[in-house]
Amino acid sequence: MAKTASKDTAAASAEGVDTTPLPESYEAAQAELEGLVARMEGGSLSLEESLTAYRRGAALVAFCQQQLEKVEQQVRVLDGETLKPLPVNSAGTAATESGDDL
């Protein structure tokens, strides 16, 4: 069984798949994501490092979105049907209560 896991990890690495475990919390993922963005914006990463950072960032964004969806569902359960949908403007972004864009 260990040989299979080893082969899977090696294959994932060869394909450029990040095998680093995701953080345990939303806050940890956000902090790591901010660090990745800073490194990428710094311009000191090689092309391969940039691609790896981008892939890790995409995984972190997906993790954060999942965490937010879980919390939203928990809030819906706690508040019942009292939540109202967030108004969205024609550009598809959230609008403030006064009708102005955020």
Z-matrix of the N, CA and C atoms (Angstrom, degrees):
N
C 1 1.450
C 2 1.519 1 110.68
N 3 1.329 2 117.76 1 -39.19
C 4 1.462 3 121.50 2 -179.29
C 5 1.516 4 110.79 3 -64.19
N 6 1.350 5 116.61 4 -35.42
C 7 1.458 6 119.33 5 178.97
C 8 1.522 7 110.87 6 -65.28
N 9 1.317 8 117.44 7 -38.43
C 10 1.459 9 121.43 8 178.68
C 11 1.518 10 110.61 9 -64.40
N 12 1.317 11 117.39 10 -45.12
C 13 1.466 12 121.14 11 178.71
C 14 1.516 13 110.07 12 -62.45
N 15 1.323 14 116.60 13 -38.85
C 16 1.463 15 121.31 14 178.68
C 17 1.520 16 110.57 15 -63.78
N 18 1.324 17 116.02 16 -43.72
C 19 1.464 18 120.34 17 179.19
C 20 1.524 19 110.80 18 -65.06
N 21 1.335 20 116.80 19 -40.59
C 22 1.461 21 120.83 20 179.06
C 23 1.518 22 110.91 21 -62.68
N 24 1.323 23 116.89 22 -42.76
C 25 1.460 24 121.32 23 179.25
C 26 1.520 25 110.45 24 -65.13
N 27 1.331 26 116.95 25 -43.02
C 28 1.464 27 120.90 26 179.08
C 29 1.523 28 110.50 27 -64.16
N 30 1.327 29 117.06 28 -41.09
C 31 1.464 30 120.50 29 178.99
C 32 1.517 31 110.67 30 -65.52
N 33 1.321 32 116.94 31 -41.10
C 34 1.463 33 120.73 32 179.06
C 35 1.518 34 110.16 33 -63.88
N 36 1.323 35 117.22 34 -41.19
C 37 1.464 36 120.53 35 178.96
C 38 1.517 37 110.69 36 -65.20
N 39 1.326 38 117.26 37 -40.47
C 40 1.458 39 121.10 38 179.95
C 41 1.522 40 111.17 39 -64.93
N 42 1.324 41 116.99 40 -31.85
C 43 1.459 42 121.30 41 179.58
C 44 1.518 43 111.87 42 -85.39
N 45 1.323 44 118.04 43 -2.48
C 46 1.456 45 121.40 44 179.34
C 47 1.515 46 113.55 45 83.19
N 48 1.321 47 117.62 46 16.97
C 49 1.456 48 121.49 47 179.42
C 50 1.523 49 108.40 48 -84.24
N 51 1.320 50 116.56 49 130.94
C 52 1.459 51 121.84 50 -179.79
C 53 1.523 52 109.12 51 -76.89
N 54 1.329 53 116.28 52 120.71
C 55 1.459 54 120.58 53 -179.88
C 56 1.528 55 111.83 54 -100.22
N 57 1.339 56 117.46 55 6.40
C 58 1.458 57 121.58 56 177.67
C 59 1.523 58 109.17 57 -66.95
N 60 1.326 59 117.65 58 130.51
C 61 1.466 60 118.90 59 179.54
C 62 1.527 61 111.73 60 -63.47
N 63 1.317 62 115.35 61 150.01
C 64 1.462 63 120.21 62 178.12
C 65 1.523 64 109.68 63 -72.94
N 66 1.322 65 116.87 64 153.95
C 67 1.471 66 120.38 65 178.45
C 68 1.527 67 110.74 66 -61.38
N 69 1.324 68 114.83 67 164.30
C 70 1.463 69 119.95 68 -178.67
C 71 1.520 70 112.90 69 -83.43
N 72 1.340 71 117.78 70 -15.46
C 73 1.460 72 119.33 71 -176.92
C 74 1.525 73 111.01 72 -139.68
N 75 1.325 74 114.02 73 161.64
C 76 1.460 75 121.63 74 175.94
C 77 1.524 76 110.24 75 -59.28
N 78 1.328 77 115.87 76 -44.44
C 79 1.466 78 120.94 77 -177.02
C 80 1.523 79 111.54 78 -63.28
N 81 1.329 80 116.94 79 -40.40
C 82 1.465 81 120.74 80 178.63
C 83 1.529 82 110.29 81 -66.09
N 84 1.328 83 116.74 82 -39.05
C 85 1.462 84 120.74 83 178.42
C 86 1.525 85 110.52 84 -65.48
N 87 1.328 86 116.78 85 -42.24
C 88 1.469 87 121.16 86 178.22
C 89 1.528 88 110.61 87 -61.29
N 90 1.328 89 116.63 88 -44.33
C 91 1.466 90 120.80 89 -179.49
C 92 1.526 91 110.58 90 -63.06
N 93 1.330 92 116.67 91 -43.45
C 94 1.465 93 119.76 92 178.55
C 95 1.523 94 110.52 93 -64.90
N 96 1.315 95 116.43 94 -40.67
C 97 1.459 96 120.98 95 179.31
C 98 1.526 97 111.20 96 -62.73
N 99 1.322 98 117.00 97 -42.52
C 100 1.464 99 120.63 98 177.74
C 101 1.526 100 111.02 99 -61.88
N 102 1.327 101 116.73 100 -39.68
C 103 1.461 102 120.85 101 177.29
C 104 1.518 103 111.78 102 -64.33
N 105 1.328 104 116.61 103 -41.85
C 106 1.467 105 120.78 104 177.83
C 107 1.524 106 111.31 105 -62.01
N 108 1.313 107 116.08 106 -44.88
C 109 1.467 108 120.68 107 -179.99
C 110 1.523 109 110.14 108 -61.09
N 111 1.320 110 116.92 109 -43.44
C 112 1.465 111 120.62 110 179.72
C 113 1.525 112 110.74 111 -61.92
N 114 1.335 113 116.63 112 -42.91
C 115 1.472 114 119.97 113 178.83
C 116 1.524 115 111.17 114 -64.24
N 117 1.335 116 116.27 115 -41.75
C 118 1.463 117 119.78 116 -179.07
C 119 1.524 118 110.93 117 -68.02
N 120 1.327 119 116.81 118 -40.42
C 121 1.464 120 120.20 119 179.28
C 122 1.522 121 111.62 120 -69.22
N 123 1.335 122 116.80 121 -25.05
C 124 1.457 123 121.26 122 179.30
C 125 1.519 124 112.65 123 -66.00
N 126 1.316 125 116.76 124 -23.01
C 127 1.455 126 121.02 125 175.80
C 128 1.517 127 115.33 126 77.15
N 129 1.317 128 118.08 127 10.33
C 130 1.463 129 119.68 128 -177.41
C 131 1.528 130 113.06 129 -94.62
N 132 1.328 131 117.65 130 -3.85
C 133 1.461 132 120.83 131 -179.37
C 134 1.522 133 110.78 132 -81.09
N 135 1.324 134 115.33 133 144.37
C 136 1.460 135 119.74 134 173.59
C 137 1.532 136 108.40 135 -71.48
N 138 1.305 137 116.14 136 171.60
C 139 1.466 138 120.44 137 179.22
C 140 1.529 139 110.36 138 -59.63
N 141 1.328 140 116.69 139 -45.28
C 142 1.464 141 120.97 140 -179.86
C 143 1.528 142 111.24 141 -64.80
N 144 1.328 143 116.97 142 -41.75
C 145 1.463 144 120.78 143 178.00
C 146 1.527 145 110.82 144 -65.01
N 147 1.322 146 116.47 145 -37.25
C 148 1.465 147 120.65 146 178.16
C 149 1.521 148 110.72 147 -64.35
N 150 1.323 149 116.21 148 -41.93
C 151 1.460 150 120.44 149 179.14
C 152 1.528 151 110.54 150 -64.68
N 153 1.320 152 116.31 151 -42.91
C 154 1.464 153 120.68 152 177.86
C 155 1.526 154 110.50 153 -62.68
N 156 1.329 155 116.71 154 -43.72
C 157 1.469 156 121.25 155 179.12
C 158 1.525 157 110.39 156 -63.72
N 159 1.331 158 117.10 157 -40.12
C 160 1.463 159 120.99 158 179.17
C 161 1.529 160 110.37 159 -62.44
N 162 1.328 161 116.07 160 -45.50
C 163 1.466 162 119.77 161 -179.90
C 164 1.528 163 111.22 162 -63.00
N 165 1.326 164 115.88 163 -42.01
C 166 1.467 165 119.71 164 178.42
C 167 1.531 166 109.67 165 -64.01
N 168 1.324 167 115.77 166 -42.13
C 169 1.459 168 120.28 167 178.47
C 170 1.517 169 111.86 168 -60.96
N 171 1.319 170 116.84 169 -41.62
C 172 1.467 171 120.52 170 178.76
C 173 1.530 172 110.47 171 -62.71
N 174 1.330 173 116.90 172 -39.98
C 175 1.464 174 120.62 173 178.21
C 176 1.530 175 110.41 174 -66.02
N 177 1.331 176 116.49 175 -39.57
C 178 1.465 177 120.39 176 179.11
C 179 1.523 178 111.43 177 -66.92
N 180 1.328 179 117.15 178 -40.42
C 181 1.469 180 120.84 179 177.72
C 182 1.528 181 109.81 180 -62.01
N 183 1.329 182 116.98 181 -44.72
C 184 1.464 183 120.44 182 178.99
C 185 1.529 184 110.54 183 -61.76
N 186 1.330 185 116.65 184 -41.64
C 187 1.466 186 121.19 185 177.74
C 188 1.524 187 110.54 186 -60.64
N 189 1.328 188 116.68 187 -46.34
C 190 1.470 189 121.06 188 -179.61
C 191 1.526 190 110.74 189 -62.31
N 192 1.324 191 117.07 190 -41.90
C 193 1.462 192 120.39 191 178.61
C 194 1.528 193 110.78 192 -62.35
N 195 1.329 194 116.63 193 -41.53
C 196 1.463 195 120.14 194 178.15
C 197 1.523 196 111.11 195 -63.13
N 198 1.331 197 116.14 196 -41.93
C 199 1.461 198 119.79 197 179.54
C 200 1.529 199 110.59 198 -63.47
N 201 1.329 200 116.56 199 -42.47
C 202 1.466 201 120.30 200 178.88
C 203 1.527 202 111.27 201 -64.01
N 204 1.327 203 116.90 202 -39.84
C 205 1.464 204 120.50 203 178.30
C 206 1.528 205 111.07 204 -64.00
N 207 1.336 206 116.46 205 -39.60
C 208 1.468 207 119.95 206 177.91
C 209 1.524 208 110.86 207 -62.36
N 210 1.322 209 115.96 208 -45.13
C 211 1.466 210 120.00 209 -179.57
C 212 1.521 211 110.16 210 -65.57
N 213 1.328 212 116.87 211 -41.30
C 214 1.465 213 120.15 212 178.53
C 215 1.527 214 110.27 213 -59.87
N 216 1.321 215 116.81 214 -42.34
C 217 1.463 216 120.41 215 178.83
C 218 1.529 217 110.74 216 -63.62
N 219 1.332 218 116.74 217 -40.52
C 220 1.461 219 120.15 218 178.45
C 221 1.527 220 110.69 219 -63.79
N 222 1.323 221 117.08 220 -39.97
C 223 1.465 222 121.02 221 178.71
C 224 1.525 223 109.72 222 -65.38
N 225 1.318 224 116.91 223 -40.76
C 226 1.467 225 120.03 224 178.40
C 227 1.526 226 110.74 225 -60.87
N 228 1.315 227 116.23 226 -41.30
C 229 1.462 228 120.12 227 179.17
C 230 1.524 229 109.81 228 -64.95
N 231 1.333 230 116.54 229 -42.62
C 232 1.463 231 120.44 230 -179.23
C 233 1.525 232 112.16 231 -67.75
N 234 1.333 233 116.71 232 -39.92
C 235 1.462 234 121.03 233 -175.74
C 236 1.522 235 113.38 234 -94.40
N 237 1.290 236 118.05 235 -3.27
C 238 1.454 237 120.29 236 -178.21
C 239 1.518 238 110.40 237 65.69
N 240 1.288 239 116.03 238 -137.12
C 241 1.460 240 121.17 239 -177.52
C 242 1.522 241 112.81 240 -95.23
N 243 1.313 242 119.19 241 17.21
C 244 1.462 243 121.00 242 -177.42
C 245 1.523 244 112.78 243 -77.74
N 246 1.338 245 117.78 244 -13.69
C 247 1.463 246 119.50 245 178.60
C 248 1.520 247 109.94 246 -72.69
N 249 1.309 248 115.40 247 140.83
C 250 1.456 249 120.83 248 177.23
C 251 1.521 250 108.18 249 -113.33
N 252 1.321 251 117.60 250 146.05
C 253 1.458 252 119.22 251 179.83
C 254 1.523 253 111.12 252 -62.76
N 255 1.310 254 116.16 253 145.94
C 256 1.456 255 122.28 254 177.42
C 257 1.522 256 108.27 255 -72.80
N 258 1.338 257 118.00 256 126.93
C 259 1.461 258 119.44 257 179.02
C 260 1.528 259 110.41 258 -62.75
N 261 1.315 260 115.61 259 141.05
C 262 1.461 261 121.20 260 -179.82
C 263 1.516 262 108.24 261 -121.98
N 264 1.337 263 116.26 262 135.14
C 265 1.463 264 119.60 263 179.38
C 266 1.527 265 110.49 264 -82.21
N 267 1.304 266 117.38 265 -179.17
C 268 1.461 267 122.02 266 -176.29
C 269 1.522 268 112.66 267 -64.99
N 270 1.337 269 117.77 268 -21.85
C 271 1.461 270 121.19 269 178.64
C 272 1.525 271 111.20 270 -82.68
N 273 1.328 272 117.24 271 -4.33
C 274 1.449 273 120.94 272 179.16
C 275 1.513 274 114.05 273 85.49
N 276 1.337 275 117.19 274 13.95
C 277 1.462 276 120.69 275 177.81
C 278 1.518 277 109.64 276 -108.75
N 279 1.321 278 115.52 277 160.31
C 280 1.464 279 120.44 278 -179.07
C 281 1.519 280 110.29 279 -65.92
N 282 1.320 281 115.29 280 144.21
C 283 1.466 282 121.06 281 178.20
C 284 1.521 283 108.68 282 -113.97
N 285 1.324 284 116.86 283 152.10
C 286 1.464 285 121.10 284 178.70
C 287 1.517 286 109.20 285 -77.06
N 288 1.329 287 116.03 286 170.46
C 289 1.463 288 120.27 287 -179.61
C 290 1.514 289 111.95 288 -62.12
N 291 1.335 290 117.74 289 -29.58
C 292 1.461 291 120.77 290 -179.51
C 293 1.526 292 111.67 291 -78.04
N 294 1.358 293 115.25 292 -5.00
C 295 1.456 294 118.51 293 179.22
C 296 1.516 295 113.03 294 96.53
N 297 1.323 296 117.41 295 -7.85
C 298 1.459 297 120.64 296 177.97
C 299 1.515 298 109.59 297 -81.31
N 300 1.320 299 115.76 298 156.11
C 301 1.459 300 119.90 299 175.54
C 302 1.510 301 109.68 300 -70.05
N 303 1.341 302 115.55 301 153.01
C 304 1.466 303 120.52 302 176.33
C 305 1.492 304 110.87 303 -68.62
